[in-house]
Amino acid sequence: MLMKRLLFLLLSIAASLHAADKPNVIVILADDLGYGDVSCNNPDSKIATPHIDRIAAEGMRFTDGHASSGVCTPTRYSLLTGRYHWRTKLQSGVLGGFSLPLISEGRTTLASYLRDQGYHTACIGKWHLGMEWPLKGGAKADDKGDFGKPFKDVSLVDYLAPIQNGPVDRGFDHYYGISASLDMFPFVWIRDRLPTEEATAEKTWLRTGPAGPKFEAVDVQPGITQRLIEYIGERAADAKAGKPFFAYVPLASPHTPIVPTPEFEGKSGINAYADFTMQVDADMGKILAALEEQGVAENTLVVFTSDNGCSPQANFPELLAAGHHPSHIFRGHKADAYEGGHRVPFLVRWPAKVKAGSVADALVGQIDLLATMADLLGKPLPSDAGEDSFSFLPVLLGEAPGPRSSIVSQSVNGSFAIRDGQWKLLLCPGSGGWSFPRPGTDDTAGMPEFQLYDLATDPGEKTNLVGQHPDRVAKMKAMMEEAIARGRTTPGEALKNDVEVTLIKPLPKPGAKGKGKAKAP
């Protein structure tokens, strides 16, 4: 009897050690949340985010973490595939709610990789990477159409037939969420392959389109949170038994439409965006509580980040009047090649392994999550997967500095920016996005073609040094050319991009609403 108990104890210890090598993973991707909207990043923040701050206090806060783009669809592609989005057909802008899939069939994703390693995988939230909606009468979709719609007549959609080439065909065992941004139709919840109701109504959240009669924008943030909490409860027993789970949770908030629930209306004392951000923070508290209640908090790796910087729709004048800057000390905001467009909150909590209260200045990207998990699990990626993903596991474990000295970012119009240590080169004369100087609105004709900033001394990107360092500009431009030409930035055989990639994007001429000549920064 004693031997049996001893054997059981040894097996339990072994199972526990094995489980610690395979943590549950939750990646929470906020939508349009600025670096400075999280108070642990911004001492001057006027928006209280105690629960998000707790993730940092109980884990690691990265000060130099990046999305691959200043807008959402490209970021989501890079995060899930470990490959820069600009290697695909999406060279600028974003997809729509009816767009066809951007992730190609058979490509390794974070979800498919983890599922192959024994994880149960779920995507709960905003997909925005395209899916193949079924059409009535044998109609066929194509890549053409207004605002990314692969067909012109939205009444052709058959909401009773299964969706193909969506999340459950890209590595996820379960999906619950919406097809794109909350201001993009169709306004329906999707469970796995089927909408939960037919879009027989028409509703408007910035855009007007087909909607489910019961669907309301204000219910989306609570709905995503509640489904994740339910999922944690459903998977907790298996997780404790050695079958971990992976939940990718792309929120639709605090992106427009800015619709805080009545409980949070006016709570910030600033504006609706600040209220909505406080609601997102409160939901993070509910999620952390659920992990504790289910007994899986210790060995769950939680990543909290954002798909890009804060949008001007947050009403910057109101926020600034209250003393709050969503981008903190950084220039620009959502859509830009400037830091405010793509430097984002990047927090990791894993009580079993990551030292509480640690701060890392290592350069990292969301694109690195795939390689990091492969490193953690000791299962190498296929040679044609994660082409631009580097493991930051040594940083998380406090064992070594990060492997990156360079990373590429892109603005909404496709303009490139590349880092080389403390230096950043923008291959465009303006923001490439929505802040001044805005391409197509502000005249950049008198400005230098490129911009070079020393982020160590000028994190606000105020002084363009391009004319003072021609050799450095040439070196970094060559780095960008090589990144494009090799089809990868990781070691290995050269690969092909899906399309030809143009290094320098053509600039649109200022429109009738232009503001005249732009001053060089």
C-alpha positions as CSV (number, residue, x, y, z in Angstrom):
1,M,0.0,0.0,0.0
2,L,2.8,2.4,0.9
3,M,4.5,1.6,-2.4
4,K,1.3,2.4,-4.3
5,R,1.0,5.8,-2.5
6,L,4.6,6.6,-3.2
7,L,4.2,5.7,-6.9
8,F,1.1,7.9,-7.1
9,L,3.0,10.8,-5.4
10,L,5.8,10.4,-7.9
11,L,3.5,10.3,-10.8
12,S,1.6,13.4,-9.5
13,I,4.9,15.3,-9.2
14,A,5.9,14.2,-12.7
15,A,2.6,15.3,-14.1
16,S,2.9,18.7,-12.3
17,L,6.4,19.2,-13.7
18,H,5.2,18.3,-17.2
19,A,2.3,20.7,-16.9
20,A,4.6,23.5,-15.9
21,D,6.4,22.9,-19.2
22,K,3.1,23.3,-21.0
23,P,1.4,26.3,-19.6
24,N,-2.1,27.4,-20.6
25,V,-1.8,30.4,-22.9
26,I,-4.2,33.4,-23.1
27,V,-3.4,36.1,-25.6
28,I,-5.6,39.2,-25.1
29,L,-5.4,41.7,-28.0
30,A,-7.2,45.0,-27.2
31,D,-8.4,47.0,-30.1
32,D,-7.1,50.6,-30.6
33,L,-5.7,50.8,-27.0
34,G,-2.8,53.2,-26.9
35,Y,0.6,52.6,-25.1
36,G,-0.2,55.5,-22.7
37,D,-3.8,54.4,-22.0
38,V,-2.4,51.8,-19.6
39,S,-1.3,53.5,-16.4
40,C,1.6,51.1,-15.7
41,N,3.1,52.5,-18.9
42,N,2.2,56.1,-18.3
43,P,2.6,57.7,-14.9
44,D,0.6,60.7,-16.1
45,S,-2.4,58.6,-17.3
46,K,-5.7,59.9,-16.2
47,I,-7.5,56.6,-16.9
48,A,-7.4,54.1,-14.1
49,T,-6.4,50.6,-15.3
50,P,-5.6,48.7,-12.0
51,H,-6.4,45.2,-13.4
52,I,-4.2,45.6,-16.5
53,D,-1.5,47.1,-14.2
54,R,-1.8,44.0,-12.1
55,I,-0.8,41.8,-15.0
56,A,2.4,43.9,-15.2
57,A,2.9,43.9,-11.4
58,E,2.6,40.1,-11.3
59,G,4.6,39.5,-14.5
60,M,6.8,41.4,-17.0
61,R,6.2,44.7,-18.7
62,F,7.9,45.3,-22.0
63,T,8.6,48.9,-22.8
64,D,9.6,48.4,-26.4
65,G,6.8,46.0,-27.7
66,H,5.4,46.4,-31.1
67,A,2.5,45.5,-33.5
68,S,3.6,45.0,-37.0
69,S,1.2,47.6,-38.3
70,G,-0.6,50.8,-37.3
71,V,-3.9,49.1,-38.1
72,C,-5.7,45.9,-37.1
73,T,-5.9,43.3,-39.8
74,P,-2.2,43.3,-40.6
75,T,-1.3,43.0,-36.9
76,R,-3.6,40.0,-36.5
77,Y,-2.0,38.2,-39.4
78,S,1.5,38.8,-38.1
79,L,0.6,37.8,-34.5
80,L,-0.9,34.5,-35.5
81,T,1.5,33.5,-38.3
82,G,4.9,34.9,-37.1
83,R,5.2,36.3,-40.6
84,Y,5.1,39.9,-41.7
85,H,1.7,40.8,-43.1
86,W,3.2,42.8,-46.0
87,R,4.4,39.5,-47.5
88,T,0.8,38.9,-48.5
89,K,-1.6,40.6,-50.9
90,L,-2.6,43.0,-48.1
91,Q,-0.2,45.9,-48.9
92,S,-2.2,48.6,-47.2
93,G,-5.4,49.1,-45.3
94,V,-7.6,46.4,-43.7
95,L,-10.1,43.8,-44.6
96,G,-13.9,44.1,-44.3
97,G,-16.5,41.9,-42.7
98,F,-17.2,39.9,-45.8
99,S,-13.6,39.7,-47.1
100,L,-12.0,36.5,-48.1
101,P,-9.4,34.8,-45.9
102,L,-5.9,36.4,-45.7
103,I,-4.2,33.4,-43.9
104,S,-3.6,30.9,-46.6
105,E,-4.8,27.3,-46.2
106,G,-2.1,25.1,-44.7
107,R,-0.1,27.9,-43.2
108,T,1.1,27.2,-39.6
109,T,-0.5,29.5,-37.1
110,L,0.0,29.9,-33.4
111,A,-3.3,28.0,-33.0
112,S,-2.4,25.1,-35.3
113,Y,1.1,24.8,-33.8
114,L,-0.2,24.6,-30.3
115,R,-3.0,22.2,-31.2
116,D,-0.4,19.9,-32.7
117,Q,1.4,20.0,-29.3
118,G,-1.8,18.8,-27.5
119,Y,-3.5,22.1,-26.7
120,H,-7.2,22.7,-27.0
121,T,-7.5,26.0,-29.0
122,A,-10.1,28.7,-29.1
123,C,-10.5,32.1,-30.6
124,I,-13.0,34.4,-28.8
125,G,-13.6,37.8,-30.2
126,K,-13.0,39.9,-33.4
127,W,-11.4,37.8,-36.2
128,H,-10.9,40.4,-39.0
129,L,-8.8,38.1,-41.1
130,G,-11.4,37.1,-43.6
131,M,-13.6,34.1,-44.0
132,E,-15.6,32.5,-46.8
133,W,-19.2,33.3,-46.3
134,P,-21.7,30.9,-48.1
135,L,-23.7,32.5,-50.8
136,K,-27.2,31.6,-52.1
137,G,-27.9,30.3,-55.5
138,G,-24.4,29.1,-56.3
139,A,-23.0,32.7,-56.4
140,K,-19.2,32.9,-56.1
141,A,-17.0,35.3,-54.2
142,D,-13.9,37.1,-55.5
143,D,-11.4,39.5,-54.2
144,K,-13.1,42.5,-55.8
145,G,-15.8,44.8,-54.4
146,D,-16.3,47.9,-52.3
147,F,-14.5,48.0,-48.9
148,G,-13.1,44.6,-49.2
149,K,-16.4,42.9,-49.9
150,P,-15.9,39.9,-52.2
151,F,-19.4,40.4,-53.6
152,K,-21.6,43.4,-54.2
153,D,-25.0,42.1,-53.1
154,V,-24.9,41.4,-49.3
155,S,-28.3,39.8,-49.5
156,L,-26.7,36.8,-51.2
157,V,-25.2,35.6,-47.9
158,D,-26.7,32.4,-46.6
159,Y,-26.6,32.6,-42.8
160,L,-27.9,29.1,-42.3
161,A,-25.0,27.4,-44.2
162,P,-21.5,26.9,-42.6
163,I,-18.7,29.4,-43.0
164,Q,-15.6,28.0,-44.6
165,N,-11.9,29.0,-44.1
166,G,-12.5,30.9,-40.9
167,P,-10.9,30.5,-37.5
168,V,-11.8,26.8,-37.2
169,D,-10.0,26.1,-40.4
170,R,-6.9,28.0,-39.3
171,G,-6.0,26.0,-36.2
172,F,-8.8,26.7,-33.7
173,D,-11.0,24.0,-32.2
174,H,-13.6,26.6,-31.3
175,Y,-14.6,30.1,-32.3
176,Y,-17.0,32.6,-30.9
177,G,-17.0,36.2,-32.0
178,I,-17.6,38.7,-34.9
179,S,-16.1,38.6,-38.3
180,A,-14.4,42.0,-38.3
181,S,-14.4,45.4,-36.4
182,L,-17.5,46.3,-34.5
183,D,-18.3,49.1,-37.0
184,M,-18.2,46.6,-39.9
185,F,-21.2,44.5,-41.0
186,P,-22.4,41.8,-40.8
187,F,-23.4,42.5,-37.3
188,V,-23.9,38.9,-36.0
189,W,-22.3,36.6,-33.5
190,I,-20.6,33.5,-35.0
191,R,-20.2,30.2,-33.1
192,D,-17.7,27.9,-34.8
193,R,-19.0,28.0,-38.4
194,L,-22.5,29.4,-38.0
195,P,-24.0,32.7,-37.1
196,T,-26.2,32.5,-34.0
197,E,-29.0,34.2,-35.9
198,E,-29.8,35.3,-39.4
199,A,-29.0,38.9,-40.3
200,T,-32.5,39.8,-41.2
201,A,-32.4,43.3,-39.8
202,E,-30.4,46.4,-40.8
203,K,-28.5,48.4,-38.2
204,T,-25.9,51.2,-38.1
205,W,-22.7,51.5,-36.1
206,L,-20.8,54.0,-38.2
207,R,-21.6,51.8,-41.2
208,T,-25.1,50.5,-42.1
209,G,-25.5,46.9,-43.0
210,P,-27.1,43.5,-42.3
211,A,-27.5,42.6,-38.6
212,G,-29.0,40.0,-36.4
213,P,-32.2,41.3,-34.7
214,K,-30.8,40.6,-31.3
215,F,-27.3,41.9,-31.9
216,E,-26.3,45.0,-30.1
217,A,-22.8,46.6,-30.1
218,V,-22.9,47.3,-26.4
219,D,-23.2,43.6,-25.7
220,V,-20.0,42.6,-27.5
221,Q,-17.3,43.4,-24.9
222,P,-19.3,41.7,-22.1
223,G,-20.1,38.8,-24.5
224,I,-16.4,38.2,-25.3
225,T,-15.5,38.4,-21.6
226,Q,-18.3,36.0,-20.5
227,R,-17.5,33.5,-23.2
228,L,-13.8,33.4,-22.2
229,I,-14.7,32.9,-18.6
230,E,-17.0,30.1,-19.6
231,Y,-14.2,28.6,-21.7
232,I,-11.7,28.7,-18.8
233,G,-14.2,26.8,-16.7
234,E,-14.8,24.2,-19.4
235,R,-11.1,23.6,-19.9
236,A,-9.8,23.9,-16.3
237,A,-10.1,20.2,-15.4
238,D,-8.3,19.0,-18.5
239,A,-5.7,21.7,-18.0
240,K,-4.9,20.3,-14.5
241,A,-4.7,16.8,-16.0
242,G,-2.0,17.8,-18.5
243,K,-4.1,18.9,-21.5
244,P,-3.6,22.7,-21.7
245,F,-5.6,25.3,-23.5
246,F,-4.8,28.2,-25.7
247,A,-7.3,31.1,-26.0
248,Y,-6.7,33.9,-28.5
249,V,-8.9,36.8,-27.4
250,P,-9.0,39.7,-29.9
251,L,-11.3,42.3,-28.3
252,A,-13.4,44.7,-30.3
253,S,-12.8,47.4,-27.7
254,P,-12.1,50.2,-27.1
255,H,-12.4,50.6,-30.9
256,T,-15.4,52.4,-32.3
257,P,-18.3,52.3,-31.9
258,I,-17.4,53.5,-28.4
259,V,-20.2,51.9,-26.4
260,P,-19.5,51.4,-22.7
261,T,-22.3,49.7,-20.7
262,P,-24.5,51.9,-18.5
263,E,-22.4,50.8,-15.5
264,F,-19.3,52.5,-17.0
265,E,-20.9,55.6,-18.6
266,G,-19.4,58.7,-17.1
267,K,-17.2,56.6,-14.8
268,S,-13.9,58.2,-15.9
269,G,-15.1,61.8,-15.7
270,I,-13.3,62.4,-19.1
271,N,-15.2,61.0,-22.0
272,A,-16.8,57.8,-23.4
273,Y,-13.4,56.4,-24.7
274,A,-12.0,56.6,-21.2
275,D,-15.1,55.0,-19.8
276,F,-14.8,52.2,-22.3
277,T,-11.2,51.7,-21.5
278,M,-12.1,51.3,-17.8
279,Q,-14.7,48.7,-18.8
280,V,-12.0,46.7,-20.6
281,D,-9.8,47.0,-17.6
282,A,-12.5,45.7,-15.3
283,D,-13.0,42.8,-17.6
284,M,-9.4,41.9,-17.2
285,G,-10.0,41.7,-13.5
286,K,-12.9,39.3,-14.1
287,I,-10.6,37.1,-16.3
288,L,-7.8,37.0,-13.7
289,A,-10.4,36.1,-11.0
290,A,-11.7,33.3,-13.2
291,L,-8.2,31.8,-13.6
292,E,-7.8,31.9,-9.8
293,E,-11.3,30.4,-9.1
294,Q,-10.6,27.5,-11.5
295,G,-7.2,26.9,-9.9
296,V,-5.2,27.4,-13.1
297,A,-3.7,30.9,-12.6
298,E,-0.2,29.7,-11.5
299,N,0.5,27.9,-14.8
300,T,-1.3,30.2,-17.3
301,L,0.7,32.5,-19.4
302,V,-1.3,35.6,-20.0
303,V,-0.3,38.1,-22.7
304,F,-2.0,41.5,-22.8
305,T,-1.3,43.8,-25.7
306,S,-3.1,45.9,-28.4
307,D,-3.3,45.7,-32.1
308,N,-2.1,49.3,-32.7
309,G,-2.2,52.7,-31.1
310,C,-5.2,54.7,-30.0
311,S,-7.5,56.0,-32.7
312,P,-8.4,59.8,-33.1
313,Q,-12.0,58.6,-32.7
314,A,-11.2,58.5,-29.0
315,N,-11.4,62.4,-29.1
316,F,-7.8,63.4,-28.4
317,P,-8.8,67.1,-27.6
318,E,-11.0,65.9,-24.8
319,L,-8.4,63.5,-23.5
320,L,-5.6,66.0,-23.7
321,A,-7.7,68.6,-22.0
322,A,-7.9,66.2,-19.1
323,G,-4.1,65.8,-19.1
324,H,-4.2,62.3,-20.7
325,H,-2.1,61.4,-23.7
326,P,-3.0,58.0,-25.2
327,S,0.5,57.7,-26.9
328,H,2.3,58.9,-23.8
329,I,5.6,60.4,-24.9
330,F,5.5,59.0,-28.4
331,R,4.5,60.7,-31.6
332,G,1.4,59.8,-33.6
333,H,-1.4,57.4,-33.1
334,K,-3.3,54.6,-34.9
335,A,-2.5,54.1,-38.6
336,D,0.9,55.9,-38.3
337,A,4.5,54.7,-39.0
338,Y,5.4,56.9,-36.0
339,E,5.8,55.1,-32.6
340,G,2.3,56.0,-31.5
341,G,1.0,53.9,-34.3
342,H,2.6,50.6,-33.4
343,R,4.4,50.7,-30.0
344,V,1.8,49.1,-27.8
345,P,1.1,47.8,-24.3
346,F,3.0,44.5,-24.0
347,L,2.5,42.6,-20.7
348,V,3.2,39.0,-19.8
349,R,2.1,37.2,-16.6
350,W,3.1,33.6,-15.9
351,P,3.4,33.2,-12.1
352,A,5.1,29.8,-12.4
353,K,8.0,31.1,-14.4
354,V,8.1,34.9,-14.9
355,K,9.4,37.1,-12.1
356,A,6.8,39.5,-10.7
357,G,7.3,43.2,-11.2
358,S,10.0,42.8,-13.9
359,V,10.5,45.3,-16.7
360,A,12.2,44.5,-20.0
361,D,13.6,47.1,-22.4
362,A,14.2,44.3,-25.0
363,L,12.8,45.0,-28.5
364,V,9.9,42.5,-29.1
365,G,7.0,42.1,-31.4
366,Q,3.7,40.3,-31.2
367,I,5.0,38.5,-34.3
368,D,7.4,36.7,-31.9
369,L,4.8,34.8,-30.0
370,L,5.0,31.8,-32.4
371,A,8.7,31.3,-32.0
372,T,8.5,31.9,-28.3
373,M,6.0,29.1,-27.8
374,A,8.0,26.8,-30.0
375,D,11.1,27.6,-27.9
376,L,9.1,27.0,-24.7
377,L,7.7,23.7,-25.8
378,G,11.0,22.5,-27.4
379,K,9.2,21.6,-30.7
380,P,10.8,23.4,-33.7
381,L,8.7,25.2,-36.3
382,P,8.6,23.9,-39.9
383,S,11.2,25.6,-42.0
384,D,8.5,27.6,-43.9
385,A,6.7,28.8,-40.8
386,G,7.3,31.8,-38.5
387,E,9.6,33.4,-41.1
388,D,9.9,36.6,-39.1
389,S,9.4,35.3,-35.5
390,F,12.1,35.3,-32.8
391,S,11.8,33.8,-29.4
392,F,11.8,36.1,-26.4
393,L,11.6,33.3,-23.9
394,P,15.1,34.0,-22.5
395,V,13.9,37.5,-21.7
396,L,10.7,36.2,-20.0
397,L,12.8,33.8,-17.9
398,G,15.3,36.4,-17.0
399,E,18.1,34.4,-18.6
400,A,19.3,36.6,-21.5
401,P,18.6,39.8,-23.4
402,G,16.3,39.6,-26.4
403,P,17.5,38.3,-29.8
404,R,16.2,41.3,-31.7
405,S,18.0,44.5,-32.7
406,S,15.6,45.1,-35.6
407,I,11.9,45.0,-36.4
408,V,9.7,46.3,-39.2
409,S,6.5,48.3,-38.8
410,Q,4.1,49.6,-41.4
411,S,1.5,52.3,-41.6
412,V,-2.0,52.1,-43.0
413,N,-0.9,53.3,-46.5
414,G,1.9,50.7,-46.5
415,S,4.9,52.9,-45.7
416,F,7.7,51.0,-44.0
417,A,9.6,51.8,-40.9
418,I,12.6,49.7,-39.7
419,R,14.5,49.7,-36.4
420,D,18.2,49.1,-36.0
421,G,18.9,49.2,-32.3
422,Q,18.1,52.7,-31.1
423,W,17.7,54.0,-34.6
424,K,14.5,54.1,-36.6
425,L,14.2,54.8,-40.3
426,L,10.9,55.8,-41.9
427,L,10.8,55.3,-45.6
428,C,8.3,58.1,-46.1
429,P,8.3,61.9,-45.6
430,G,5.2,62.0,-43.3
431,S,3.2,59.8,-40.9
432,G,2.1,57.3,-43.6
433,G,-1.2,57.4,-41.6
434,W,-3.6,59.8,-40.1
435,S,-1.5,62.2,-38.1
436,F,0.2,65.3,-39.5
437,P,1.9,65.3,-42.0
438,R,-0.8,63.0,-43.5
439,P,-0.3,61.6,-47.0
440,G,-2.8,62.9,-49.4
441,T,-3.9,65.7,-47.1
442,D,-0.7,67.6,-46.1
443,D,1.8,68.6,-48.7
444,T,5.1,66.9,-48.0
445,A,6.9,68.1,-51.1
446,G,9.3,70.2,-49.2
447,M,10.2,67.5,-46.7
448,P,13.1,65.0,-46.9
449,E,12.1,61.7,-48.6
450,F,12.9,59.7,-45.5
451,Q,13.1,60.2,-41.7
452,L,15.7,59.0,-39.3
453,Y,15.3,59.2,-35.5
454,D,17.5,58.3,-32.6
455,L,14.9,56.9,-30.2
456,A,17.4,56.7,-27.3
457,T,17.6,60.5,-27.2
458,D,14.4,61.4,-29.2
459,P,11.6,59.0,-28.4
460,G,9.1,61.6,-29.6
461,E,10.6,61.5,-33.1
462,K,10.9,65.3,-33.3
463,T,14.4,65.7,-34.9
464,N,14.9,64.2,-38.3
465,L,18.6,63.2,-38.6
466,V,18.4,61.8,-42.1
467,G,20.7,64.5,-43.6
468,Q,23.3,64.0,-40.9
469,H,23.7,60.2,-41.2
470,P,23.6,59.2,-44.9
471,D,25.6,56.0,-44.3
472,R,23.2,54.8,-41.6
473,V,20.2,55.6,-43.8
474,A,21.8,53.6,-46.6
475,K,22.5,50.7,-44.3
476,M,19.0,50.6,-42.9
477,K,17.4,50.9,-46.3
478,A,19.6,47.9,-47.4
479,M,18.3,46.0,-44.3
480,M,14.8,46.6,-45.4
481,E,15.5,45.6,-49.0
482,E,17.1,42.3,-47.7
483,A,14.1,41.6,-45.5
484,I,11.8,41.9,-48.5
485,A,14.1,40.0,-50.9
486,R,14.8,37.0,-48.7
487,G,11.1,36.4,-47.8
488,R,12.1,36.0,-44.2
489,T,14.2,37.7,-41.5
490,T,15.0,34.6,-39.5
491,P,17.9,32.2,-40.4
492,G,17.1,29.7,-43.1
493,E,16.6,29.3,-46.8
494,A,15.1,32.2,-48.7
495,L,11.4,32.1,-49.3
496,K,9.0,33.8,-51.6
497,N,6.6,36.6,-50.7
498,D,3.0,36.1,-51.9
499,V,3.2,39.2,-54.1
500,E,5.8,41.7,-55.2
501,V,6.5,44.1,-52.4
502,T,7.3,47.7,-53.2
503,L,9.8,49.3,-50.9
504,I,8.9,53.0,-51.4
505,K,5.2,53.6,-51.6
506,P,4.0,56.3,-54.1
507,L,2.6,59.4,-52.3
508,P,-0.9,60.6,-53.2
509,K,-1.2,64.3,-54.0
510,P,-2.7,66.5,-51.4
511,G,-6.5,66.8,-51.9
512,A,-8.7,69.9,-51.8
513,K,-8.8,69.7,-48.0
514,G,-5.0,69.9,-47.7
515,K,-3.5,72.1,-45.1
516,G,-0.7,73.5,-47.3
517,K,3.0,73.0,-46.9
518,A,4.2,70.7,-44.1
519,K,7.1,71.8,-42.0
520,A,9.9,69.3,-41.7
521,P,9.9,67.6,-38.3
